[in-house]
Amino acid sequence: MQPSRSVQAVSAVNADMSLKELLQLVADNHHGKISLSDDDKTLAVGLLKSKGMDELDYGEEMKVDKVRLVKRVTGAMGLYFS
């Protein structure tokens, strides 16, 4: 009899990814090219917003396909899908 092993799924999202890589991942999921788990979606959006706060200037935006990450002049972060 073999010992039971716990199998964990590997996340497609990690904290070392760049803003552009995260945006591309979210855009690919939005367009149905890949399918992210709900946990990965939540993690990706959280990382985009926190990294965007640090890396984008006020009023700056980054766009990949039809997904935009915007740092408003007020400092608020927005992620928009079209």
The first five atom37 places (N, CA, C, CB, O) and aatype in JSON, in Angstrom:
{
  "aatype": [12, 5, 14, 15, 1, 15, 19, 5, 0, 19, 15, 0, 19, 2, 0, 3, 12, 15, 10, 11, 6, 10, 10, 5, 10, 19, 0, 3, 2, 8, 8, 7, 11, 9, 15, 10, 15, 3, 3, 3, 11, 16, 10, 0, 19, 7, 10, 10, 11, 15, 11, 7, 12, 3, 6, 10, 3, 18, 7, 6, 6, 12, 11, 19, 3, 11, 19, 1, 10, 19, 11, 1, 19, 16, 7, 0, 12, 7, 10, 18, 13, 15],
  "atom_mask": [
    [1, 1, 1, 1, 1],
    [1, 1, 1, 1, 1],
    [1, 1, 1, 1, 1],
    [1, 1, 1, 1, 1],
    [1, 1, 1, 1, 1],
    [1, 1, 1, 1, 1],
    [1, 1, 1, 1, 1],
    [1, 1, 1, 1, 1],
    [1, 1, 1, 1, 1],
    [1, 1, 1, 1, 1],
    [1, 1, 1, 1, 1],
    [1, 1, 1, 1, 1],
    [1, 1, 1, 1, 1],
    [1, 1, 1, 1, 1],
    [1, 1, 1, 1, 1],
    [1, 1, 1, 1, 1],
    [1, 1, 1, 1, 1],
    [1, 1, 1, 1, 1],
    [1, 1, 1, 1, 1],
    [1, 1, 1, 1, 1],
    [1, 1, 1, 1, 1],
    [1, 1, 1, 1, 1],
    [1, 1, 1, 1, 1],
    [1, 1, 1, 1, 1],
    [1, 1, 1, 1, 1],
    [1, 1, 1, 1, 1],
    [1, 1, 1, 1, 1],
    [1, 1, 1, 1, 1],
    [1, 1, 1, 1, 1],
    [1, 1, 1, 1, 1],
    [1, 1, 1, 1, 1],
    [1, 1, 1, 0, 1],
    [1, 1, 1, 1, 1],
    [1, 1, 1, 1, 1],
    [1, 1, 1, 1, 1],
    [1, 1, 1, 1, 1],
    [1, 1, 1, 1, 1],
    [1, 1, 1, 1, 1],
    [1, 1, 1, 1, 1],
    [1, 1, 1, 1, 1],
    [1, 1, 1, 1, 1],
    [1, 1, 1, 1, 1],
    [1, 1, 1, 1, 1],
    [1, 1, 1, 1, 1],
    [1, 1, 1, 1, 1],
    [1, 1, 1, 0, 1],
    [1, 1, 1, 1, 1],
    [1, 1, 1, 1, 1],
    [1, 1, 1, 1, 1],
    [1, 1, 1, 1, 1],
    [1, 1, 1, 1, 1],
    [1, 1, 1, 0, 1],
    [1, 1, 1, 1, 1],
    [1, 1, 1, 1, 1],
    [1, 1, 1, 1, 1],
    [1, 1, 1, 1, 1],
    [1, 1, 1, 1, 1],
    [1, 1, 1, 1, 1],
    [1, 1, 1, 0, 1],
    [1, 1, 1, 1, 1],
    [1, 1, 1, 1, 1],
    [1, 1, 1, 1, 1],
    [1, 1, 1, 1, 1],
    [1, 1, 1, 1, 1],
    [1, 1, 1, 1, 1],
    [1, 1, 1, 1, 1],
    [1, 1, 1, 1, 1],
    [1, 1, 1, 1, 1],
    [1, 1, 1, 1, 1],
    [1, 1, 1, 1, 1],
    [1, 1, 1, 1, 1],
    [1, 1, 1, 1, 1],
    [1, 1, 1, 1, 1],
    [1, 1, 1, 1, 1],
    [1, 1, 1, 0, 1],
    [1, 1, 1, 1, 1],
    [1, 1, 1, 1, 1],
    [1, 1, 1, 0, 1],
    [1, 1, 1, 1, 1],
    [1, 1, 1, 1, 1],
    [1, 1, 1, 1, 1],
    [1, 1, 1, 1, 1]
  ],
  "atom_positions": [
    [[0.84, -1.17, 0.0], [0.0, 0.0, 0.0], [0.89, 1.25, 0.0], [-0.96, -0.01, 1.22], [1.84, 1.34, 0.78]],
    [[0.58, 2.18, -0.87], [1.38, 3.39, -0.99], [0.84, 4.48, -0.09], [1.42, 3.87, -2.44], [-0.37, 4.59, 0.11]],
    [[1.74, 5.3, 0.46], [1.26, 6.42, 1.29], [0.49, 7.41, 0.42], [2.44, 7.13, 2.0], [0.82, 7.65, -0.74]],
    [[-0.53, 7.98, 1.02], [-1.32, 8.96, 0.26], [-0.54, 10.26, 0.12], [-2.7, 9.22, 0.95], [0.17, 10.67, 1.03]],
    [[-0.7, 10.88, -1.02], [-0.01, 12.14, -1.29], [-1.04, 13.23, -1.53], [0.94, 12.01, -2.5], [-2.09, 13.01, -2.14]],
    [[-0.71, 14.37, -1.04], [-1.57, 15.53, -1.29], [-1.12, 16.18, -2.59], [-1.51, 16.55, -0.1], [0.05, 16.52, -2.75]],
    [[-2.05, 16.34, -3.5], [-1.74, 16.95, -4.79], [-2.26, 18.38, -4.78], [-2.35, 16.14, -5.97], [-3.44, 18.62, -4.52]],
    [[-1.37, 19.32, -5.07], [-1.76, 20.72, -5.13], [-1.6, 21.22, -6.54], [-0.93, 21.58, -4.14], [-0.61, 20.93, -7.21]],
    [[-2.58, 21.97, -7.0], [-2.5, 22.56, -8.33], [-1.47, 23.68, -8.33], [-3.88, 23.08, -8.8], [-1.34, 24.42, -7.35]],
    [[-0.76, 23.8, -9.42], [0.22, 24.87, -9.56], [-0.5, 26.12, -10.05], [1.37, 24.47, -10.53], [-1.26, 26.07, -11.02]],
    [[-0.26, 27.23, -9.37], [-0.9, 28.48, -9.74], [-0.23, 29.06, -10.98], [-0.85, 29.48, -8.58], [0.99, 28.98, -11.13]],
    [[-1.04, 29.63, -11.87], [-0.51, 30.29, -13.07], [-0.02, 31.69, -12.74], [-1.58, 30.36, -14.17], [0.63, 32.33, -13.57]],
    [[-0.32, 32.17, -11.54], [0.0, 33.54, -11.14], [1.03, 33.51, -10.02], [-1.29, 34.3, -10.68], [0.91, 32.72, -9.08]],
    [[2.05, 34.37, -10.12], [2.98, 34.49, -9.0], [3.43, 35.94, -8.85], [4.21, 33.57, -9.21], [3.34, 36.73, -9.79]],
    [[3.9, 36.26, -7.68], [4.24, 37.64, -7.33], [5.45, 38.18, -8.08], [4.5, 37.74, -5.85], [5.68, 39.38, -8.09]],
    [[6.22, 37.3, -8.72], [7.39, 37.74, -9.47], [7.05, 38.2, -10.89], [8.4, 36.62, -9.53], [7.92, 38.71, -11.6]],
    [[5.81, 38.02, -11.3], [5.42, 38.42, -12.66], [5.38, 39.95, -12.77], [4.03, 37.82, -13.03], [5.06, 40.64, -11.81]],
    [[5.72, 40.45, -13.95], [5.68, 41.89, -14.2], [4.24, 42.34, -14.43], [6.57, 42.27, -15.42], [3.35, 41.51, -14.65]],
    [[4.01, 43.64, -14.37], [2.68, 44.18, -14.66], [2.2, 43.72, -16.03], [2.68, 45.72, -14.58], [1.05, 43.3, -16.18]],
    [[3.07, 43.82, -17.02], [2.7, 43.44, -18.39], [2.34, 41.96, -18.47], [3.85, 43.76, -19.37], [1.37, 41.59, -19.14]],
    [[3.1, 41.11, -17.8], [2.81, 39.67, -17.8], [1.47, 39.39, -17.13], [3.92, 38.89, -17.09], [0.67, 38.59, -17.62]],
    [[1.21, 40.05, -16.01], [-0.07, 39.87, -15.31], [-1.23, 40.35, -16.17], [-0.06, 40.61, -13.97], [-2.26, 39.69, -16.25]],
    [[-1.07, 41.52, -16.8], [-2.12, 42.04, -17.68], [-2.37, 41.09, -18.84], [-1.75, 43.43, -18.21], [-3.53, 40.86, -19.21]],
    [[-1.31, 40.54, -19.42], [-1.47, 39.59, -20.53], [-2.21, 38.35, -20.07], [-0.1, 39.21, -21.12], [-3.08, 37.84, -20.78]],
    [[-1.89, 37.86, -18.89], [-2.56, 36.69, -18.34], [-4.05, 36.96, -18.14], [-1.91, 36.28, -17.01], [-4.89, 36.13, -18.5]],
    [[-4.38, 38.11, -17.56], [-5.77, 38.48, -17.33], [-6.5, 38.69, -18.66], [-5.86, 39.76, -16.45], [-7.66, 38.31, -18.8]],
    [[-5.82, 39.31, -19.63], [-6.42, 39.52, -20.95], [-6.69, 38.19, -21.65], [-5.5, 40.4, -21.83], [-7.75, 38.0, -22.24]],
    [[-5.74, 37.26, -21.58], [-5.92, 35.94, -22.19], [-7.1, 35.22, -21.55], [-4.65, 35.1, -22.04], [-7.88, 34.56, -22.25]],
    [[-7.25, 35.33, -20.24], [-8.39, 34.73, -19.56], [-9.69, 35.4, -20.0], [-8.22, 34.84, -18.03], [-10.68, 34.72, -20.26]],
    [[-9.68, 36.72, -20.1], [-10.88, 37.48, -20.5], [-11.34, 37.08, -21.91], [-10.59, 38.99, -20.46], [-12.54, 37.0, -22.17]],
    [[-10.38, 36.82, -22.8], [-10.71, 36.47, -24.19], [-10.87, 34.97, -24.4], [-9.63, 36.99, -25.11], [-11.09, 34.53, -25.53]],
    [[-10.78, 34.19, -23.33], [-11.02, 32.76, -23.42], [-9.85, 31.95, -23.96], [0.0, 0.0, 0.0], [-10.01, 30.77, -24.27]],
    [[-8.67, 32.55, -24.08], [-7.5, 31.82, -24.56], [-6.98, 30.84, -23.51], [-6.38, 32.79, -24.96], [-6.45, 29.79, -23.84]],
    [[-7.15, 31.22, -22.24], [-6.81, 30.35, -21.11], [-7.94, 30.43, -20.1], [-5.44, 30.77, -20.46], [-8.82, 31.28, -20.21]],
    [[-7.92, 29.54, -19.13], [-8.93, 29.57, -18.08], [-8.23, 29.58, -16.72], [-9.9, 28.35, -18.21], [-7.56, 28.62, -16.35]],
    [[-8.41, 30.67, -15.99], [-7.83, 30.79, -14.65], [-8.86, 30.38, -13.61], [-7.34, 32.23, -14.39], [-10.06, 30.6, -13.79]],
    [[-8.39, 29.78, -12.54], [-9.28, 29.46, -11.42], [-9.71, 30.77, -10.75], [-8.58, 28.51, -10.39], [-9.08, 31.81, -10.95]],
    [[-10.76, 30.71, -9.98], [-11.23, 31.9, -9.26], [-10.14, 32.44, -8.34], [-12.49, 31.58, -8.45], [-9.98, 33.66, -8.21]],
    [[-9.39, 31.54, -7.69], [-8.3, 31.97, -6.81], [-7.21, 32.7, -7.6], [-7.7, 30.77, -6.07], [-6.69, 33.72, -7.14]],
    [[-6.88, 32.17, -8.78], [-5.86, 32.81, -9.61], [-6.33, 34.17, -10.12], [-5.5, 31.91, -10.8], [-5.54, 35.12, -10.19]],
    [[-7.61, 34.27, -10.47], [-8.15, 35.57, -10.91], [-8.05, 36.6, -9.79], [-9.63, 35.42, -11.36], [-7.62, 37.73, -10.01]],
    [[-8.45, 36.2, -8.6], [-8.4, 37.1, -7.44], [-6.96, 37.52, -7.15], [-9.02, 36.43, -6.2], [-6.69, 38.69, -6.88]],
    [[-6.05, 36.56, -7.19], [-4.64, 36.85, -6.95], [-4.08, 37.79, -8.01], [-3.82, 35.55, -6.9], [-3.36, 38.74, -7.69]],
    [[-4.4, 37.53, -9.28], [-3.89, 38.37, -10.38], [-4.39, 39.8, -10.26], [-4.32, 37.78, -11.74], [-3.61, 40.74, -10.43]],
    [[-5.67, 39.98, -9.97], [-6.23, 41.33, -9.83], [-5.59, 42.04, -8.64], [-7.77, 41.27, -9.66], [-5.25, 43.22, -8.73]],
    [[-5.43, 41.34, -7.53], [-4.79, 41.93, -6.35], [-3.35, 42.35, -6.63], [0.0, 0.0, 0.0], [-2.92, 43.43, -6.22]],
    [[-2.61, 41.49, -7.33], [-1.23, 41.82, -7.67], [-1.16, 42.98, -8.65], [-0.52, 40.6, -8.27], [-0.3, 43.85, -8.52]],
    [[-2.07, 43.01, -9.62], [-2.09, 44.13, -10.57], [-2.31, 45.45, -9.85], [-3.19, 43.92, -11.63], [-1.63, 46.44, -10.13]],
    [[-3.26, 45.45, -8.94], [-3.56, 46.7, -8.23], [-2.41, 47.11, -7.31], [-4.85, 46.54, -7.41], [-2.06, 48.29, -7.27]],
    [[-1.83, 46.18, -6.58], [-0.74, 46.55, -5.66], [0.52, 46.94, -6.42], [-0.44, 45.4, -4.7], [1.18, 47.91, -6.06]],
    [[0.87, 46.19, -7.47], [2.04, 46.55, -8.27], [1.81, 47.85, -9.03], [2.39, 45.41, -9.26], [2.72, 48.65, -9.19]],
    [[0.58, 48.05, -9.5], [0.25, 49.28, -10.21], [0.41, 50.5, -9.32], [0.0, 0.0, 0.0], [0.86, 51.55, -9.78]],
    [[0.03, 50.37, -8.05], [0.2, 51.47, -7.1], [1.67, 51.87, -6.99], [-0.35, 51.09, -5.72], [2.0, 53.05, -6.89]],
    [[2.55, 50.87, -6.99], [3.98, 51.12, -6.84], [4.66, 51.55, -8.13], [4.65, 49.88, -6.31], [5.58, 52.38, -8.11]],
    [[4.23, 51.0, -9.26], [4.98, 51.16, -10.5], [4.43, 52.21, -11.47], [5.04, 49.87, -11.2], [5.17, 52.74, -12.3]],
    [[3.14, 52.53, -11.38], [2.57, 53.52, -12.3], [2.54, 54.89, -11.65], [1.15, 53.1, -12.71], [2.39, 55.03, -10.44]],
    [[2.7, 55.92, -12.48], [2.57, 57.29, -12.02], [1.09, 57.68, -12.0], [3.39, 58.27, -12.92], [0.27, 57.04, -12.66]],
    [[0.76, 58.72, -11.25], [-0.61, 59.22, -11.22], [-1.05, 59.6, -12.63], [-0.74, 60.44, -10.26], [-0.33, 60.3, -13.34]],
    [[-2.23, 59.12, -13.03], [-2.76, 59.41, -14.36], [-2.25, 58.48, -15.45], [0.0, 0.0, 0.0], [-2.67, 58.59, -16.6]],
    [[-1.36, 57.57, -15.1], [-0.78, 56.65, -16.09], [-1.64, 55.41, -16.23], [0.66, 56.26, -15.7], [-2.3, 54.98, -15.28]],
    [[-1.63, 54.82, -17.43], [-2.34, 53.57, -17.63], [-1.48, 52.62, -18.45], [-3.69, 53.8, -18.33], [-0.58, 53.04, -19.18]],
    [[-1.78, 51.34, -18.3], [-1.11, 50.31, -19.07], [-2.21, 49.48, -19.71], [-0.15, 49.43, -18.18], [-3.2, 49.15, -19.06]],
    [[-2.04, 49.14, -20.98], [-3.09, 48.42, -21.71], [-2.5, 47.22, -22.43], [-3.8, 49.35, -22.71], [-1.44, 47.31, -23.05]],
    [[-3.2, 46.09, -22.34], [-2.89, 44.89, -23.11], [-4.2, 44.42, -23.7], [-2.2, 43.77, -22.22], [-5.16, 44.15, -22.98]],
    [[-4.24, 44.31, -25.03], [-5.47, 43.98, -25.75], [-6.57, 44.95, -25.32], [-5.9, 42.5, -25.48], [-6.46, 46.15, -25.53]],
    [[-7.63, 44.41, -24.72], [-8.74, 45.28, -24.31], [-8.86, 45.38, -22.79], [-10.05, 44.75, -24.89], [-9.94, 45.64, -22.26]],
    [[-7.75, 45.16, -22.11], [-7.71, 45.26, -20.65], [-6.79, 46.42, -20.27], [-7.23, 43.91, -20.0], [-5.64, 46.49, -20.71]],
    [[-7.31, 47.33, -19.44], [-6.54, 48.52, -19.04], [-6.4, 48.56, -17.52], [-7.21, 49.81, -19.55], [-7.35, 48.33, -16.79]],
    [[-5.2, 48.87, -17.07], [-4.92, 49.13, -15.67], [-4.61, 50.61, -15.56], [-3.72, 48.24, -15.12], [-3.69, 51.11, -16.21]],
    [[-5.39, 51.33, -14.74], [-5.28, 52.78, -14.67], [-5.02, 53.2, -13.23], [-6.56, 53.46, -15.21], [-5.69, 52.75, -12.3]],
    [[-4.03, 54.09, -13.06], [-3.82, 54.73, -11.76], [-4.33, 56.16, -11.89], [-2.28, 54.69, -11.32], [-3.71, 57.0, -12.53]],
    [[-5.44, 56.41, -11.27], [-6.08, 57.72, -11.35], [-5.24, 58.78, -10.64], [-7.49, 57.67, -10.74], [-4.38, 58.46, -9.82]],
    [[-5.49, 60.04, -10.97], [-4.76, 61.13, -10.32], [-5.06, 61.18, -8.82], [-5.1, 62.48, -10.97], [-4.31, 61.76, -8.05]],
    [[-6.17, 60.57, -8.43], [-6.52, 60.49, -7.01], [-5.75, 59.38, -6.29], [-8.03, 60.26, -6.85], [-5.75, 59.3, -5.06]],
    [[-5.08, 58.52, -7.08], [-4.35, 57.4, -6.51], [-5.12, 56.09, -6.57], [0.0, 0.0, 0.0], [-4.55, 55.03, -6.3]],
    [[-6.41, 56.15, -6.91], [-7.21, 54.93, -7.0], [-6.77, 54.1, -8.21], [-8.71, 55.28, -7.1], [-6.44, 54.66, -9.26]],
    [[-6.78, 52.79, -8.06], [-6.43, 51.89, -9.15], [-7.7, 51.33, -9.76], [-5.5, 50.74, -8.66], [-8.65, 51.0, -9.04]],
    [[-7.73, 51.22, -11.07], [-8.87, 50.64, -11.76], [-8.41, 49.63, -12.79], [0.0, 0.0, 0.0], [-7.38, 49.83, -13.45]],
    [[-9.15, 48.54, -12.93], [-8.89, 47.52, -13.94], [-10.15, 47.42, -14.78], [-8.52, 46.12, -13.29], [-11.22, 47.11, -14.27]],
    [[-10.01, 47.69, -16.08], [-11.17, 47.79, -16.97], [-11.07, 46.8, -18.11], [-11.31, 49.22, -17.51], [-10.01, 46.64, -18.72]],
    [[-12.18, 46.15, -18.4], [-12.28, 45.17, -19.49], [-13.28, 45.7, -20.51], [-12.71, 43.77, -18.95], [-14.34, 46.2, -20.15]],
    [[-12.93, 45.58, -21.8], [-13.91, 45.97, -22.82], [-14.04, 44.88, -23.85], [-13.51, 47.29, -23.5], [-14.82, 45.01, -24.8]]
  ]
}
